[in-house]
Amino acid sequence: MNSRDRVKLVLSHEEADRVPIDLGSMRSSGISTIAYINLLDFLGKGNLVPKMYDFIQQLAYPHKEILDLFNIDVIDVGQAFLKNDSDWKPWQIDNFHSCLIPAYLNIEKDKDGNVFLKNNEGIILGKKPKSSLYVDQAYWVYKDLQSLPDSFDDKELNRHMWAIPSPPWYLDIFNEKDFKVFKDTISDLYHSTDYSLMLSLGCNLFETGTFLRSFDNFLCDIYLNKLGTQKLLDSFVEKNLLKIKRVLEGVKDYVDIIMFGDDLGSQDMPFISPDKFREIFKPFYKKMWDCVHENSNCKVFLHSCGSIYKLIPDLIDAGLDILNPVQTSAKDMEPEKLKKEFGKYITFWGGGCDTQEVLPNWSPNEIKRHVKERIEIFSKNGGFVFCQVHNILANIPPENVVAMLEAVNEFGKY
């Protein structure tokens, strides 16, 4: 059984020959570049040059040698793009770690070592202080307004840090030349490998509202300006549906999973009540996810951190197939509870290793025990793809990463 078949089988809630494994198929199941460099050195593969494709979270693409070493089954289709050396430029992360980053990024560093991430208009959208490992949002286009504007300009809707593209979204898929590159590259990846392919669309609704208005303002909008909020979401979804249809027109026969993102929960509860979610957000999710299901056989994947137990029934009803990251450290997100209540309806993609306490702090043997316990719970009757709860951050010891991935391979058959 190859990787593509294995993933498809468990997504159909059937048991495969082993648990499928993910490392870096999207921007919340990956590994920070510093942690990756340390891992390469630990494995004796320090000659491999890391490519930091996500500057905001400082994430690296795993090399094929690493994917093969740990029997990884799913990859981000973005890895197939930016093929030429000229598509990348050198970057010094700190005094000890260097890598390549996409050449199209507009980045400046000041004399104090602070790094600024700009859009093509020259607006500083993100800032990475010298003392920080990651980039913080620095600009909110509607933050200082008393309320949401009456109309929304496309340029304004893209003036936020998370609109800075990662591969393949530096391409304009509504331009025929770029669309051909998009289609042909993903087709070549499909035919030259047996990986299951993930395409990240994002299409965030709640989060994009916070990116434009700031978190506190947008929460107030949701409760005090329902019509304005719905108008904003409608503008998002109108654009998203065009993108979804265009994507599926080109690559629906090659991609298995379409990834959407929206962090909806804090550590102990959803950011908004289930009633408000059901009233305002759910219809828009359903519209996008119905579009995927009506136009392809692709599965709908949602990344949402936090305690979202109370929202899961509505997400399923809206058409969700796969839930990630399964933040088991959050309230009401216990593995046994989730598997028992929702395991028949959705695939759990993650939850395989806690990244808040276990992966950074436990010993390799303790991590292996933890991972195998999680697989035992989640993998029964299919519906589970292994990955750690969230990205492997810079401070994670490489021996702990190895222990985690070895444990999945040691678990063997269901």
C-alpha positions as a Markdown table, in Angstrom:
| # | Residue | x | y | z |
|---|---|---|---|---|
| 1 | Met | 0.0 | 0.0 | 0.0 |
| 2 | Asn | 1.5 | 3.4 | -1.0 |
| 3 | Ser | 1.1 | 6.6 | 0.9 |
| 4 | Arg | -1.7 | 8.0 | -1.2 |
| 5 | Asp | -3.8 | 4.9 | -0.9 |
| 6 | Arg | -3.1 | 4.7 | 2.9 |
| 7 | Val | -4.3 | 8.3 | 3.5 |
| 8 | Lys | -7.4 | 7.8 | 1.3 |
| 9 | Leu | -8.3 | 4.7 | 3.2 |
| 10 | Val | -8.2 | 6.2 | 6.6 |
| 11 | Leu | -10.1 | 9.3 | 5.4 |
| 12 | Ser | -12.8 | 6.8 | 4.5 |
| 13 | His | -12.8 | 5.6 | 8.1 |
| 14 | Glu | -11.2 | 2.3 | 7.2 |
| 15 | Glu | -8.1 | 0.7 | 8.7 |
| 16 | Ala | -4.9 | 0.8 | 6.6 |
| 17 | Asp | -1.7 | -1.2 | 7.0 |
| 18 | Arg | -0.3 | 1.5 | 9.4 |
| 19 | Val | -1.1 | 5.0 | 10.6 |
| 20 | Pro | -0.4 | 7.6 | 8.0 |
| 21 | Ile | 2.2 | 10.3 | 9.1 |
| 22 | Asp | 2.3 | 14.0 | 8.4 |
| 23 | Leu | 5.3 | 16.3 | 8.9 |
| 24 | Gly | 4.9 | 19.7 | 7.2 |
| 25 | Ser | 1.9 | 19.2 | 4.8 |
| 26 | Met | 0.5 | 22.5 | 5.9 |
| 27 | Arg | 1.6 | 25.6 | 8.0 |
| 28 | Ser | 0.5 | 24.1 | 11.3 |
| 29 | Ser | 2.0 | 20.6 | 11.1 |
| 30 | Gly | 5.5 | 21.6 | 10.3 |
| 31 | Ile | 8.9 | 22.3 | 11.8 |
| 32 | Ser | 10.6 | 25.6 | 12.5 |
| 33 | Thr | 13.8 | 26.2 | 10.5 |
| 34 | Ile | 16.0 | 26.3 | 13.6 |
| 35 | Ala | 14.6 | 23.0 | 14.9 |
| 36 | Tyr | 15.0 | 21.5 | 11.4 |
| 37 | Ile | 18.6 | 22.6 | 11.2 |
| 38 | Asn | 19.2 | 21.0 | 14.5 |
| 39 | Leu | 17.4 | 17.8 | 13.4 |
| 40 | Leu | 19.5 | 17.6 | 10.2 |
| 41 | Asp | 22.7 | 18.0 | 12.3 |
| 42 | Phe | 21.5 | 15.3 | 14.7 |
| 43 | Leu | 20.8 | 12.9 | 11.8 |
| 44 | Gly | 24.2 | 13.6 | 10.2 |
| 45 | Lys | 22.6 | 15.4 | 7.3 |
| 46 | Gly | 23.9 | 18.9 | 7.9 |
| 47 | Asn | 24.9 | 19.2 | 4.2 |
| 48 | Leu | 21.2 | 19.7 | 3.3 |
| 49 | Val | 20.3 | 23.4 | 2.9 |
| 50 | Pro | 17.0 | 24.2 | 4.6 |
| 51 | Lys | 14.4 | 26.3 | 2.6 |
| 52 | Met | 12.3 | 28.5 | 5.0 |
| 53 | Tyr | 9.2 | 28.9 | 2.9 |
| 54 | Asp | 7.1 | 30.5 | 5.7 |
| 55 | Phe | 8.9 | 33.5 | 7.0 |
| 56 | Ile | 6.1 | 34.5 | 9.5 |
| 57 | Gln | 6.3 | 31.2 | 11.4 |
| 58 | Gln | 9.9 | 30.5 | 10.2 |
| 59 | Leu | 8.9 | 27.0 | 8.9 |
| 60 | Ala | 11.1 | 24.9 | 6.6 |
| 61 | Tyr | 10.2 | 22.3 | 4.0 |
| 62 | Pro | 11.4 | 18.9 | 5.0 |
| 63 | His | 13.7 | 17.3 | 2.4 |
| 64 | Lys | 12.8 | 14.1 | 0.6 |
| 65 | Glu | 15.5 | 12.3 | 2.5 |
| 66 | Ile | 13.8 | 13.2 | 5.8 |
| 67 | Leu | 10.3 | 12.4 | 4.5 |
| 68 | Asp | 11.5 | 9.0 | 3.4 |
| 69 | Leu | 13.5 | 8.3 | 6.6 |
| 70 | Phe | 10.4 | 8.7 | 8.7 |
| 71 | Asn | 7.9 | 7.3 | 6.2 |
| 72 | Ile | 5.9 | 10.6 | 5.8 |
| 73 | Asp | 2.8 | 10.1 | 3.7 |
| 74 | Val | 1.5 | 13.6 | 3.0 |
| 75 | Ile | 3.2 | 16.7 | 1.6 |
| 76 | Asp | 2.3 | 20.3 | 0.9 |
| 77 | Val | 2.0 | 20.8 | -2.9 |
| 78 | Gly | 3.9 | 24.1 | -2.3 |
| 79 | Gln | 7.1 | 22.1 | -2.1 |
| 80 | Ala | 6.9 | 21.5 | -5.8 |
| 81 | Phe | 7.2 | 25.2 | -6.7 |
| 82 | Leu | 10.1 | 27.6 | -6.7 |
| 83 | Lys | 12.3 | 25.0 | -8.5 |
| 84 | Asn | 15.1 | 27.2 | -9.6 |
| 85 | Asp | 18.0 | 28.4 | -7.5 |
| 86 | Ser | 17.1 | 32.0 | -8.5 |
| 87 | Asp | 13.7 | 31.6 | -6.8 |
| 88 | Trp | 15.5 | 31.6 | -3.4 |
| 89 | Lys | 17.9 | 33.9 | -1.6 |
| 90 | Pro | 20.1 | 33.4 | 1.4 |
| 91 | Trp | 19.0 | 34.4 | 4.9 |
| 92 | Gln | 20.8 | 34.5 | 8.2 |
| 93 | Ile | 18.3 | 33.7 | 11.0 |
| 94 | Asp | 20.7 | 34.3 | 13.8 |
| 95 | Asn | 24.4 | 34.0 | 14.5 |
| 96 | Phe | 24.2 | 30.2 | 14.2 |
| 97 | His | 21.5 | 29.3 | 11.6 |
| 98 | Ser | 21.2 | 30.2 | 8.0 |
| 99 | Cys | 18.8 | 29.1 | 5.3 |
| 100 | Leu | 17.2 | 30.1 | 2.0 |
| 101 | Ile | 13.9 | 32.1 | 1.7 |
| 102 | Pro | 11.7 | 32.8 | -1.3 |
| 103 | Ala | 13.3 | 35.5 | -3.4 |
| 104 | Tyr | 10.0 | 37.3 | -3.9 |
| 105 | Leu | 9.7 | 38.3 | -0.2 |
| 106 | Asn | 10.1 | 42.0 | 0.6 |
| 107 | Ile | 12.1 | 42.0 | 3.8 |
| 108 | Glu | 14.3 | 44.7 | 5.4 |
| 109 | Lys | 16.5 | 44.6 | 8.6 |
| 110 | Asp | 17.3 | 47.7 | 10.5 |
| 111 | Lys | 20.6 | 48.6 | 12.3 |
| 112 | Asp | 19.3 | 47.1 | 15.6 |
| 113 | Gly | 18.5 | 43.7 | 14.0 |
| 114 | Asn | 14.7 | 44.1 | 13.8 |
| 115 | Val | 13.2 | 42.6 | 10.7 |
| 116 | Phe | 10.3 | 44.1 | 8.7 |
| 117 | Leu | 8.0 | 42.2 | 6.3 |
| 118 | Lys | 6.5 | 44.4 | 3.7 |
| 119 | Asn | 3.9 | 43.9 | 1.0 |
| 120 | Asn | 4.4 | 45.0 | -2.6 |
| 121 | Glu | 3.2 | 48.5 | -1.7 |
| 122 | Gly | 6.0 | 48.9 | 0.8 |
| 123 | Ile | 3.6 | 48.8 | 3.8 |
| 124 | Ile | 5.2 | 47.1 | 6.9 |
| 125 | Leu | 2.7 | 44.3 | 7.7 |
| 126 | Gly | 4.9 | 42.3 | 10.1 |
| 127 | Lys | 7.8 | 42.9 | 12.4 |
| 128 | Lys | 10.2 | 40.3 | 13.9 |
| 129 | Pro | 12.0 | 42.0 | 16.8 |
| 130 | Lys | 15.6 | 41.0 | 17.2 |
| 131 | Ser | 14.7 | 39.3 | 20.5 |
| 132 | Ser | 11.9 | 37.2 | 18.8 |
| 133 | Leu | 12.0 | 34.0 | 16.8 |
| 134 | Tyr | 8.8 | 34.8 | 14.9 |
| 135 | Val | 7.0 | 37.7 | 13.1 |
| 136 | Asp | 4.2 | 39.7 | 14.8 |
| 137 | Gln | 1.5 | 41.5 | 12.9 |
| 138 | Ala | 2.2 | 45.2 | 12.7 |
| 139 | Tyr | -0.6 | 46.7 | 10.6 |
| 140 | Trp | -4.4 | 46.5 | 10.8 |
| 141 | Val | -6.1 | 48.4 | 7.9 |
| 142 | Tyr | -9.5 | 49.0 | 9.7 |
| 143 | Lys | -8.2 | 49.0 | 13.3 |
| 144 | Asp | -8.7 | 52.8 | 13.9 |
| 145 | Leu | -12.2 | 53.0 | 12.4 |
| 146 | Gln | -15.2 | 53.4 | 14.7 |
| 147 | Ser | -17.0 | 50.6 | 12.9 |
| 148 | Leu | -16.6 | 48.5 | 9.8 |
| 149 | Pro | -16.7 | 50.5 | 6.5 |
| 150 | Asp | -19.7 | 50.4 | 4.2 |
| 151 | Ser | -17.8 | 48.8 | 1.4 |
| 152 | Phe | -14.6 | 46.8 | 1.1 |
| 153 | Asp | -11.7 | 47.3 | -1.4 |
| 154 | Asp | -9.9 | 44.2 | -2.5 |
| 155 | Lys | -6.5 | 45.8 | -1.9 |
| 156 | Glu | -7.5 | 46.7 | 1.6 |
| 157 | Leu | -8.7 | 43.2 | 2.3 |
| 158 | Asn | -5.2 | 42.0 | 1.4 |
| 159 | Arg | -3.3 | 44.5 | 3.7 |
| 160 | His | -2.5 | 42.1 | 6.5 |
| 161 | Met | 0.5 | 40.0 | 7.3 |
| 162 | Trp | -1.0 | 36.6 | 6.5 |
| 163 | Ala | -1.7 | 37.8 | 2.9 |
| 164 | Ile | 2.0 | 37.6 | 2.3 |
| 165 | Pro | 2.1 | 34.5 | 0.1 |
| 166 | Ser | 3.8 | 31.2 | 0.6 |
| 167 | Pro | 4.1 | 28.8 | -2.3 |
| 168 | Pro | 2.2 | 28.4 | -4.6 |
| 169 | Trp | 0.3 | 31.6 | -3.9 |
| 170 | Tyr | 2.9 | 34.0 | -5.3 |
| 171 | Leu | 1.2 | 32.9 | -8.6 |
| 172 | Asp | -1.9 | 34.6 | -9.9 |
| 173 | Ile | -4.1 | 31.6 | -10.8 |
| 174 | Phe | -6.5 | 33.9 | -12.7 |
| 175 | Asn | -3.7 | 34.7 | -15.1 |
| 176 | Glu | -3.6 | 32.0 | -17.7 |
| 177 | Lys | 0.2 | 31.7 | -17.8 |
| 178 | Asp | 0.4 | 31.4 | -14.0 |
| 179 | Phe | -2.6 | 29.0 | -13.9 |
| 180 | Lys | -0.8 | 26.7 | -16.4 |
| 181 | Val | 2.3 | 26.7 | -14.1 |
| 182 | Phe | 0.0 | 26.0 | -11.1 |
| 183 | Lys | -1.8 | 23.0 | -12.8 |
| 184 | Asp | 1.3 | 21.5 | -14.5 |
| 185 | Thr | 3.4 | 21.6 | -11.4 |
| 186 | Ile | 0.8 | 19.9 | -9.2 |
| 187 | Ser | 0.1 | 17.4 | -12.0 |
| 188 | Asp | 3.8 | 16.6 | -12.2 |
| 189 | Leu | 4.1 | 16.1 | -8.4 |
| 190 | Tyr | 1.1 | 13.8 | -8.5 |
| 191 | His | 2.5 | 11.6 | -11.3 |
| 192 | Ser | 6.1 | 11.6 | -10.1 |
| 193 | Thr | 5.3 | 10.6 | -6.4 |
| 194 | Asp | 2.9 | 8.5 | -4.5 |
| 195 | Tyr | 2.4 | 11.1 | -1.6 |
| 196 | Ser | -1.0 | 12.2 | -0.7 |
| 197 | Leu | -1.2 | 15.9 | -1.7 |
| 198 | Met | -2.5 | 18.7 | 0.5 |
| 199 | Leu | -3.3 | 22.2 | -0.9 |
| 200 | Ser | -3.7 | 24.9 | 1.6 |
| 201 | Leu | -6.3 | 27.6 | 0.6 |
| 202 | Gly | -6.7 | 29.2 | 4.0 |
| 203 | Cys | -9.9 | 31.2 | 3.3 |
| 204 | Asn | -10.0 | 32.2 | 7.0 |
| 205 | Leu | -13.2 | 34.0 | 8.1 |
| 206 | Phe | -13.0 | 34.8 | 11.8 |
| 207 | Glu | -9.2 | 35.2 | 11.7 |
| 208 | Thr | -9.2 | 37.5 | 8.7 |
| 209 | Gly | -11.7 | 39.7 | 10.5 |
| 210 | Thr | -9.3 | 40.0 | 13.3 |
| 211 | Phe | -6.3 | 40.6 | 11.0 |
| 212 | Leu | -8.2 | 43.6 | 9.5 |
| 213 | Arg | -9.9 | 45.0 | 12.5 |
| 214 | Ser | -7.7 | 43.8 | 15.4 |
| 215 | Phe | -9.0 | 41.0 | 17.7 |
| 216 | Asp | -10.9 | 43.1 | 20.2 |
| 217 | Asn | -12.6 | 45.3 | 17.6 |
| 218 | Phe | -13.8 | 42.3 | 15.5 |
| 219 | Leu | -15.2 | 40.6 | 18.6 |
| 220 | Cys | -17.2 | 43.7 | 19.2 |
| 221 | Asp | -18.3 | 43.8 | 15.6 |
| 222 | Ile | -19.7 | 40.3 | 15.8 |
| 223 | Tyr | -21.9 | 41.1 | 18.7 |
| 224 | Leu | -22.7 | 44.8 | 18.0 |
| 225 | Asn | -22.7 | 45.0 | 14.2 |
| 226 | Lys | -24.1 | 41.7 | 12.9 |
| 227 | Leu | -25.1 | 43.1 | 9.5 |
| 228 | Gly | -21.7 | 44.7 | 9.0 |
| 229 | Thr | -19.9 | 41.5 | 10.0 |
| 230 | Gln | -22.0 | 39.4 | 7.6 |
| 231 | Lys | -21.3 | 41.9 | 4.8 |
| 232 | Leu | -17.5 | 41.6 | 5.5 |
| 233 | Leu | -17.7 | 37.8 | 5.6 |
| 234 | Asp | -19.7 | 37.8 | 2.4 |
| 235 | Ser | -17.0 | 39.8 | 0.7 |
| 236 | Phe | -14.4 | 37.2 | 1.9 |
| 237 | Val | -16.5 | 34.2 | 0.7 |
| 238 | Glu | -17.3 | 35.8 | -2.7 |
| 239 | Lys | -13.6 | 35.9 | -3.4 |
| 240 | Asn | -13.0 | 32.6 | -1.8 |
| 241 | Leu | -15.5 | 30.8 | -4.0 |
| 242 | Leu | -13.9 | 32.1 | -7.1 |
| 243 | Lys | -10.6 | 30.8 | -5.9 |
| 244 | Ile | -12.0 | 27.4 | -4.8 |
| 245 | Lys | -13.7 | 26.9 | -8.2 |
| 246 | Arg | -10.6 | 27.9 | -10.1 |
| 247 | Val | -8.4 | 25.6 | -8.0 |
| 248 | Leu | -10.7 | 22.7 | -8.5 |
| 249 | Glu | -11.0 | 23.3 | -12.2 |
| 250 | Gly | -7.2 | 22.8 | -12.4 |
| 251 | Val | -6.1 | 20.2 | -9.9 |
| 252 | Lys | -9.1 | 18.4 | -8.4 |
| 253 | Asp | -7.8 | 15.1 | -9.9 |
| 254 | Tyr | -4.5 | 15.4 | -8.2 |
| 255 | Val | -5.1 | 16.9 | -4.7 |
| 256 | Asp | -6.7 | 14.8 | -2.0 |
| 257 | Ile | -7.2 | 17.5 | 0.7 |
| 258 | Ile | -8.2 | 21.1 | 0.6 |
| 259 | Met | -7.0 | 22.9 | 3.7 |
| 260 | Phe | -9.0 | 25.8 | 5.3 |
| 261 | Gly | -7.8 | 27.6 | 8.4 |
| 262 | Asp | -9.5 | 29.5 | 11.2 |
| 263 | Asp | -8.5 | 29.5 | 14.9 |
| 264 | Leu | -11.8 | 29.5 | 16.7 |
| 265 | Gly | -10.9 | 28.7 | 20.2 |
| 266 | Ser | -8.9 | 29.8 | 23.2 |
| 267 | Gln | -7.4 | 27.4 | 25.7 |
| 268 | Asp | -10.7 | 26.9 | 27.5 |
| 269 | Met | -13.6 | 27.9 | 25.2 |
| 270 | Pro | -14.5 | 29.1 | 21.7 |
| 271 | Phe | -13.9 | 32.8 | 21.0 |
| 272 | Ile | -17.6 | 33.2 | 20.3 |
| 273 | Ser | -20.6 | 31.3 | 21.5 |
| 274 | Pro | -22.0 | 28.3 | 19.6 |
| 275 | Asp | -25.2 | 30.3 | 19.0 |
| 276 | Lys | -23.3 | 33.2 | 17.4 |
| 277 | Phe | -21.1 | 30.9 | 15.4 |
| 278 | Arg | -24.2 | 29.1 | 14.1 |
| 279 | Glu | -25.9 | 32.4 | 13.3 |
| 280 | Ile | -23.1 | 34.2 | 11.6 |
| 281 | Phe | -20.3 | 32.0 | 10.5 |
| 282 | Lys | -21.6 | 28.5 | 9.8 |
| 283 | Pro | -23.6 | 29.4 | 6.7 |
| 284 | Phe | -20.4 | 30.8 | 5.1 |
| 285 | Tyr | -18.3 | 27.8 | 5.9 |
| 286 | Lys | -21.1 | 25.6 | 4.5 |
| 287 | Lys | -21.1 | 27.6 | 1.3 |
| 288 | Met | -17.4 | 27.1 | 0.7 |
| 289 | Trp | -17.3 | 23.5 | 1.8 |
| 290 | Asp | -20.3 | 22.6 | -0.3 |
| 291 | Cys | -18.4 | 24.1 | -3.3 |
| 292 | Val | -15.5 | 21.7 | -2.7 |
| 293 | His | -17.7 | 18.7 | -2.3 |
| 294 | Glu | -20.0 | 19.5 | -5.3 |
| 295 | Asn | -17.0 | 20.1 | -7.6 |
| 296 | Ser | -14.5 | 17.4 | -6.5 |
| 297 | Asn | -13.8 | 14.4 | -4.4 |
| 298 | Cys | -11.4 | 16.4 | -2.3 |
| 299 | Lys | -11.8 | 16.3 | 1.5 |
| 300 | Val | -12.3 | 19.5 | 3.5 |
| 301 | Phe | -9.7 | 20.0 | 6.2 |
| 302 | Leu | -10.0 | 22.7 | 8.9 |
| 303 | His | -7.2 | 23.9 | 11.1 |
| 304 | Ser | -8.5 | 25.4 | 14.3 |
| 305 | Cys | -6.6 | 25.6 | 17.5 |
| 306 | Gly | -8.1 | 25.7 | 20.9 |
| 307 | Ser | -11.1 | 24.4 | 22.8 |
| 308 | Ile | -13.7 | 24.0 | 20.0 |
| 309 | Tyr | -15.5 | 21.0 | 21.3 |
| 310 | Lys | -18.8 | 23.0 | 21.4 |
| 311 | Leu | -18.4 | 24.0 | 17.7 |
| 312 | Ile | -17.6 | 20.5 | 16.3 |
| 313 | Pro | -21.2 | 19.4 | 15.7 |
| 314 | Asp | -21.9 | 22.5 | 13.6 |
| 315 | Leu | -18.6 | 22.1 | 11.7 |
| 316 | Ile | -19.5 | 18.6 | 10.8 |
| 317 | Asp | -23.0 | 19.7 | 9.8 |
| 318 | Ala | -21.4 | 22.4 | 7.6 |
| 319 | Gly | -19.4 | 19.7 | 5.7 |
| 320 | Leu | -16.1 | 19.2 | 7.6 |
| 321 | Asp | -14.2 | 16.0 | 6.8 |
| 322 | Ile | -11.0 | 16.5 | 8.7 |
| 323 | Leu | -10.2 | 18.4 | 12.0 |
| 324 | Asn | -6.7 | 19.7 | 12.9 |
| 325 | Pro | -4.7 | 20.2 | 15.1 |
| 326 | Val | -6.8 | 18.5 | 17.8 |
| 327 | Gln | -5.4 | 20.5 | 20.7 |
| 328 | Thr | -5.8 | 17.9 | 23.4 |
| 329 | Ser | -4.4 | 20.2 | 26.1 |
| 330 | Ala | -7.4 | 22.5 | 25.7 |
| 331 | Lys | -10.6 | 22.2 | 27.7 |
| 332 | Asp | -13.1 | 19.5 | 26.6 |
| 333 | Met | -10.6 | 18.2 | 23.9 |
| 334 | Glu | -9.7 | 14.9 | 25.6 |
| 335 | Pro | -8.7 | 12.3 | 23.0 |
| 336 | Glu | -11.1 | 9.6 | 24.3 |
| 337 | Lys | -14.0 | 12.0 | 24.3 |
| 338 | Leu | -13.4 | 13.3 | 20.8 |
| 339 | Lys | -13.0 | 9.9 | 19.3 |
| 340 | Lys | -16.1 | 8.5 | 21.0 |
| 341 | Glu | -18.4 | 11.4 | 20.0 |
| 342 | Phe | -17.1 | 12.4 | 16.6 |
| 343 | Gly | -14.8 | 9.6 | 15.3 |
| 344 | Lys | -17.5 | 8.2 | 13.0 |
| 345 | Tyr | -18.0 | 11.6 | 11.3 |
| 346 | Ile | -14.6 | 13.2 | 10.9 |
| 347 | Thr | -10.9 | 12.3 | 10.6 |
| 348 | Phe | -8.6 | 13.6 | 13.4 |
| 349 | Trp | -5.4 | 15.0 | 11.9 |
| 350 | Gly | -3.1 | 15.6 | 14.8 |
| 351 | Gly | -3.4 | 15.2 | 18.5 |
| 352 | Gly | -0.7 | 12.6 | 18.3 |
| 353 | Cys | 1.8 | 14.4 | 20.5 |
| 354 | Asp | 1.2 | 17.4 | 22.8 |
| 355 | Thr | 3.5 | 20.3 | 21.8 |
| 356 | Gln | 2.9 | 22.5 | 24.8 |
| 357 | Glu | 4.4 | 20.3 | 27.5 |
| 358 | Val | 5.3 | 16.8 | 26.2 |
| 359 | Leu | 7.4 | 17.4 | 23.1 |
| 360 | Pro | 9.6 | 20.2 | 24.6 |
| 361 | Asn | 10.0 | 18.8 | 28.2 |
| 362 | Trp | 9.6 | 15.0 | 28.3 |
| 363 | Ser | 12.4 | 12.4 | 27.7 |
| 364 | Pro | 12.5 | 10.5 | 24.5 |
| 365 | Asn | 11.2 | 7.3 | 26.2 |
| 366 | Glu | 8.3 | 9.2 | 27.8 |
| 367 | Ile | 7.4 | 10.8 | 24.4 |
| 368 | Lys | 7.3 | 7.4 | 22.8 |
| 369 | Arg | 4.9 | 6.1 | 25.4 |
| 370 | His | 2.7 | 9.2 | 25.1 |
| 371 | Val | 2.6 | 8.9 | 21.3 |
| 372 | Lys | 1.7 | 5.3 | 21.3 |
| 373 | Glu | -1.1 | 5.9 | 23.8 |
| 374 | Arg | -2.5 | 8.6 | 21.5 |
| 375 | Ile | -2.4 | 6.4 | 18.4 |
| 376 | Glu | -4.1 | 3.6 | 20.3 |
| 377 | Ile | -7.0 | 6.0 | 21.1 |
| 378 | Phe | -7.3 | 7.8 | 17.8 |
| 379 | Ser | -6.5 | 5.2 | 15.2 |
| 380 | Lys | -9.3 | 2.6 | 15.9 |
| 381 | Asn | -11.5 | 2.1 | 12.8 |
| 382 | Gly | -9.4 | 4.6 | 10.8 |
| 383 | Gly | -10.1 | 8.3 | 10.8 |
| 384 | Phe | -6.7 | 9.3 | 12.0 |
| 385 | Val | -3.6 | 10.8 | 10.5 |
| 386 | Phe | -0.6 | 11.3 | 12.9 |
| 387 | Cys | 1.1 | 14.6 | 13.5 |
| 388 | Gln | 2.0 | 16.5 | 16.5 |
| 389 | Val | -0.6 | 19.0 | 17.8 |
| 390 | His | 1.1 | 22.0 | 16.2 |
| 391 | Asn | 4.4 | 23.1 | 14.7 |
| 392 | Ile | 7.7 | 21.8 | 16.1 |
| 393 | Leu | 9.2 | 25.0 | 17.5 |
| 394 | Ala | 12.8 | 26.1 | 17.6 |
| 395 | Asn | 13.5 | 24.9 | 21.2 |
| 396 | Ile | 12.4 | 21.3 | 20.6 |
| 397 | Pro | 15.4 | 18.9 | 21.1 |
| 398 | Pro | 16.1 | 16.9 | 17.9 |
| 399 | Glu | 16.2 | 13.6 | 19.9 |
| 400 | Asn | 12.6 | 14.3 | 20.9 |
| 401 | Val | 11.5 | 14.9 | 17.3 |
| 402 | Val | 13.1 | 11.6 | 16.4 |
| 403 | Ala | 11.5 | 9.8 | 19.3 |
| 404 | Met | 8.1 | 11.0 | 18.3 |
| 405 | Leu | 8.4 | 9.9 | 14.7 |
| 406 | Glu | 10.1 | 6.6 | 15.6 |
| 407 | Ala | 7.2 | 5.8 | 17.9 |
| 408 | Val | 4.6 | 6.2 | 15.1 |
| 409 | Asn | 6.6 | 3.8 | 12.9 |
| 410 | Glu | 7.1 | 1.4 | 15.8 |
| 411 | Phe | 3.4 | 1.3 | 16.5 |
| 412 | Gly | 3.0 | -0.6 | 13.2 |
| 413 | Lys | -0.3 | -2.0 | 12.1 |
| 414 | Tyr | -3.6 | -1.0 | 13.6 |
